[in-house]
Amino acid sequence: MVDHTAGGGSASRLGRDGAVRGKMIGVGSHIGDSGVALIHLMVNRMGFVWHERSGTLDAGIDGEIELRDPSTGEVANRIILVQSKASDRPFPGETDRGFHFLCKPADVDYWMSADNPVLLICSHPQTGEAWWTHIQSWFDDPHHRASGRVDFDKATQRFDQDAAHRLLTLADPHGRAHVAVAEYREEALTSNLLPVTIPALLYSAPTRYTDPREVLARQRDSDPAALRHDFILRNGHVHTWLPPEETALRHVTTGPTGAVETAEWTTDPARQRWLVQLLNAALRCDVDVDCAWHGGRKIVYFRATPDLAPRHLRGASGRQRLVFHPRYKKNDPETVGYYKHVALQWQFLELEGRWYCALTPTYHYTRDGYRDSLFLSEHLAGIKRLDRNLAVHGQTGMWATYLRGEQGVLDPRETILSCGELVSFTADRAINDAAWLDDPRAGDADDLDAIVTLAAPDGDELALFEVEP
């Protein structure tokens, strides 16, 4: 393996007769120069400026990256120092996943004394591949410093155009926010907007009741098996989605039923608010067979199973998703610490004459499947810190599938609302999602366990949304 930094130089070759045959440039110098050229190319693609140091003067630093804000072109007056290590052969221990590099103690001491961030960039110029690490972060660990060894992960430490946002954060950790530049490429975006078709008619009948709790109590006394929650009381009338005489609401009416077109309520702001309240009640009614309503948090969540065993729901893709399950104590695997329920918040919106339900997946935690966990807030805060786009996307799709009532996902049921597919868009610009998530100062931040170990007060580790094959 040839391990060479930029620089080197030419040398004269002597023949057998002692005569000077001409200038020579060694293989190591050529490979080293190719490595620096590759770094120069990548830095330009990032939109930054590369300054190469003279090969005869450098003492462990081959060049500097001067940062500029890609969104404005303004030079940021921030510098990152670079040491290049190029090779035409595999690095020590190199596989498809990674490799390691051994640094000299003198080099490490020199790099660690720098006031600016220092990058070690290992490359294979022939294949155009390079990987980087932040020296100060890596060797801040005493074990790493003692060994002089740097481990590289090829998947997460690639030095290419996508690394630009991480370098900005590294060089200016407490400065201004830098806007990631969108690329000119098509990207499919899936929103959380679920199209909803609502009934064309609303029904109302006079009533003497003014308190919804009294209406619910009257239904329970007269016809508990047919209890209806999808109603509102306004101006001495009960308004609902089905003719009251066909439901348990007949026990609270005092006169004939009238019908009105739903569209008429959308033109009056006050009645439109009534309509949204009825839509909220309709969704609660549609999921009532499986989900409970939490009045305090304004969510629905999957109920506990009768025997508190895990419950799975099959999505449209065929994958089984856990929607209710126990979580056992970390220090006592036989004891349940709490129960985790998949939950949903939502909001109905009218956009350009069409109704949509904006889905916001969340979770609920109970101590016994029914009563709120004593550490509900802590559990929610922990899972929100851990959830990433894929988890949220999967939950949103699961709820959309469930609300549509797709065949094979759950037993056929009658619903008030009819739902379509999540609204999707095609954009002609795209931003690398990693630009909003990665923090190169976090060391081994790509390992979730290394980011943070979030433990519930009972010692249980909080996990992402579980998926079983």
Helices and strands as residue ranges (DSSP letters): E 10-14, E 20-25, H 27-46, E 49-52, E 63-68, E 75-86, E 98-102, H 105-112, E 118-124, E 129-134, H 135-139, H 142-147, E 149-153, G 161-163, H 164-171, E 187-190, E 193-197, E 201-206, H 212-222, G 224-226, E 231-234, E 237-240, G 244-246, G 248-251, E 258-261, H 262-265, H 269-287, E 291-294, E 299-302, E 311-314, E 320-329, E 332-351, E 354-366, H 376-386, H 389-404, E 418-419, E 424-427, G 433-436, G 440-442, H 448-451, E 467-468
